[in-house]
Structures are given as structure tokens and as C-alpha cells.
Amino acid sequence: MTPTARGLAVLLCAAACSAHAQGDLLTSSALRLYGEGNQRSSDGPLAQANQLSPSIAPAQKWSAVAEADFAARWKALTAGVSLQSTKTESGTRNRFILDELFAGAEAARVHFSLGKKVASWDVGYSFRPNDLIQQEPRRVLFQHPLEGRPMVLAEHFGTDSAFTAVAYRHEPRADDKPAFALKENALAMRSYTHLGPADLYLYGQWGETTRATAGTSASWVATDSLELHGSYRKTGRYPAPVLDAAAALVASQSPYAFVQQRDRADQALLGFTWTAESKLSFIVEAIYDGTAPSDAFWSAWQSRTDALLAVAASPGPVPVTAVGGNLGWQATQLSANLLRRKNAFLRASWSHDRWQPAIDVLYSPVDRGAVATAALAWQGERIHIDVGGRAFLGPEKSLYAQTPVKRVVFLQLTAAF
């Protein structure tokens, strides 16, 4: 966070304290405690790298996060800040995050916002191709406030329609995936129309580097129990991992680089939600992400991994630490939210009194890999508790079976004030 932004936050908090005494301040706050235990996988390139050179990536068996969130609205100003302390076996990291700080005004039936603000778009649950600005991470285990982006936003509301125009600054944030997101200034728009039981959206964006992109989405409430939704986007330019074909098998530096792809890609989602009177609910979605690495990329990746393992298994002049380092570079390719382009998602949940059990599965049909999550939530008057686990499954050569973490168990407690 820049000194200017921190200074603005301090000034706002001072103004908020003054306003609170006058009774014209709306505030909310929460305390979150999150704990996570990881079981490292015994398979995959990083596990093999650690066997060859244990110093490459020491296993983090646990992490704990304590976070205090504060949000305030005073007249035309809105602010949200988070104080976060994360402790792992390797040390403690403290962060001050300015989630939002913007001013709002209205003129000629147009609402304006200026500052750092959250702007989440699109209709999907597991994947949102048209979430152009926020690029909110999906299927996360740790729930905490979103961090906005600097922007100027103008929004006009009609009886059954709305139009939003945004000029914003896109920069990588600490929790973003992918972490290699580009820095650029961009203009984005969203048009919304309500037609009977359906909501229709159109999206467009122009970025300094990513250039033009356009998309559409829709949500249709077919019956009291069934809702259908879909989303499509033709991307602009986007960064993607590329393997240097000329690199040596045991390379002295990473043979992978993120290269700007000039060919546009398709992103699409099609799904439905079904909810019974008993509050049993299902979400089913089919996902296609053309910006994810291709099957050809993963075939080359697997061939290189197998070749490195063969070198490690046979004595030779190549230092094992060099082979371990290259296996570590192989593992870095397994950190994206979606590894394959084609995926299916299923979530089942049930609400009963204060309890909500849920289970979801992300499945990649190409190699039959999957990520399965089971959770149980309890909601009190001010206390919310989440407990559960996540497992990375599949055949030996599937991508999710080769990720560095095999299983995760988690517990989160949120107290709202």
C-alpha cells in the first residue's frame, strides 16, 4: 500500500470517528481466524525435487491467519480496510490492505464513483469469464473481503436496465491468480437488461496491452426451483506459459516464460442451479477456458517431467540439485485455478436451521483429475464457522494428482460486529 493511500485511509478513519459522534456514520467490522493444515503430495515434480534437494521447497505443513476487517460509510465516502497477520513455519507476514476507498456522487440520474472500489461482474459460480475488472478468485477456502481497483465508475439505472462505464487501473495484487497479470489502464462497460424472468448482460473492454475483448451472459429463472445461466467471452491478448523448445533438458534457468498471446481465445460457461423445497441445492456447470494451457503444452510438460525423472534415477555427471531445480520449475506450472481448458463442476449443499453441509468437485475429463472439497458451515447470530477439507485426486499422470499439495484441512471462524 502506498503512503498516499495509507494517509487517505487514516484521514478517513479520523473523519469517521468525528462523524460517529454525530450519528451519521454506518460501520461494520469482523474478526476472522483461519487455520489450514497441508499434506504434501508424495508424487509429482515438486515431491521428486524435494527428494533430490530438500532445500528447494520445504513443506509448509500449516498456516494460520488472523484478520480484522473494518468498513465504514460516511456521507459520500466509503472505505474498507483489513489488518492481516499470517503465520507459517517459515515466519510471520503482516499486511495492511486498503480494500476500498472511494467517493460517490449523483448527477443527471448518473451515479459516479471515484477511488478504489470492488466491481464484480458475471453470473457463474465456479468460473466467470466476464469478471473483467475484479477478476475475483473462485472456489477459495479462506473467505475475506475483496480488494478493489483504482477506478472512475459511472452507472445509469433505468426501470429494467442499467449501463456501467469504468476507467480503471489493472495491476497484480498479492492474492491474484494468475500472479503474472499485466499492468495496464483499461476502459470497460457493462449493459444490463431485465426481460421477464431473464437477465441479459453485454460486456466490452479495451486495454492498453490486452486490446479489445467482448462478451455476454444471461441468467433465466425457469421455475421456482430451476435457474439456468451461461456466459461467453472472446478475449483480447492474454499471457500464457510457453516452453522454450531450444532449452536443454537440465537447464540453468527456467525454460518457461509467460508470453503475450496475440490470438484471441474463447471462454465459456453453461450451467444451472436447482433448489428443492427441502433447501437441498445443486449447481452444475460446464467450463471452457481457452486461456488455460493447451493439451499440447501439457503433453510437452509431462514428457519433460518424465525425462527429468529418468535422469534423476540414473547416475551420471549431472548434479542432482540441478535436476531438482528443473523439477521445481515444472511444479510452478501447476499453480493456476484451472489447469485444463475443459472442466466440469458440481456442487451440492443443504441448509437446515443454522447448518449448511456442502460438497463440490471440479473435474477435468481430459486426464480424469479432480479437486474435491467438503465443508460444513454453522451460522449464529454473529458467529460463522466453516470447517472442511480439500483433496487433489486423479490417476498418476493427471495434473491434479501431481500438484504439490495432496490434501488440505481448514477451519475458519468469523465474528461480525
C-alpha positions, 0 to 999 in steps of 0.5 A: 500500500502506498503512503498516499493511500495509507494517509487517505485511509487514516484521514478517513478513519479520523473523519469517521470517528468525528462523524460517529459522534454525530450519528451519521456514520454506518460501520461494520467490522469482523474478526476472522481466524483461519487455520489450514493444515497441508499434506504434501503430495508424495508424487509429482515434480515438486515431491521428486525435487524435494527428494533430490534437494530438500532445500528447494521447497520445504513443506509448509505443513500449516498456516494460520491467519488472523484478520480484522476487517473494518468498513465504514460509510460516511456521507459520500465516502466509503472505505474498507480496510483489513489488518492481516497477520499470517503465520507459517513455519517459515515466519510471520507476514503482516499486511495492511490492505486498503480494500476500498476507498472511494467517493460517490456522487449523483448527477443527471440520474448518473451515479459516479464513483471515484477511488478504489472500489470492488466491481464484480461482474458475471453470473457463474459460480465456479468460473466467470469469464466476464469478471473483467475488472475484479477478476475475483478468485473462485472456489477459495477456502479462506473467505475475506473481503475483496480488494478493489481497483483504482477506478472512475465508475459511472452507472445509469439505472433505468426501470429494467436496465442499467449501463456501467462505464469504468476507467480503471487501473489493472495491476497484480495484487498479492492474492491474484491468480494468475500472479503474472497479470499485466499492468495496464489502464483499461476502459470497460462497460457493462449493459444490463437488461431485465426481460421477464424472468431473464437477465441479459448482460453485454460486456466490452473492454479495451486495454492498453496491452490486452486490446479489445475483448467482448462478451455476454451472459444471461441468467433465466429463472425457469421455475421456482426451483430451476435457474439456468445461466451461461456466459461467453467471452472472446478475449483480447491478448492474454499471457500464457506459459510457453516452453522454450523448445531450444532449452536443454533438458537440465537447464540453468534457468527456467525454460518457461516464460509467460508470453503475450498471446496475440490470438484471441481465445474463447471462454465459456460457461453453461450451467444451472442451479436447482433448489428443492423445497427441502433447501437441498441445492445443486449447481452444475456447470460446464467450463471452457477456458481457452486461456488455460494451457493447451493439451499440447503444452501439457503433453510437452510438460509431462514428457519433460517431467518424465525425462527429468525423472529418468535422469534423476534415477540414473547416475551420471555427471549431472548434479542432482540439485540441478535436476531438482531445480528443473523439477521445481520449475515444472511444479510452478506450472501447476499453480493456476485455478484451472489447469485444463481448458475443459472442466466440469463442476458440481456442487451440492449443499443443504441448509437446515436451521443454522447448518449448511453441509456442502460438497463440490468437485471440479473435474477435468475429463481430459486426464480424469483429475479432480479437486474435491472439497467438503465443508460444513458451515454453522451460522449464529447470530454473529458467529460463522464457522466453516470447517472442511477439507480439500483433496487433489485426486486423479490417476498418476499422470493427471495434473491434479494428482501431481500438484504439490499439495495432496490434501488440505484441512481448514477451519475458519471462524468469523465474528461480525460486529 
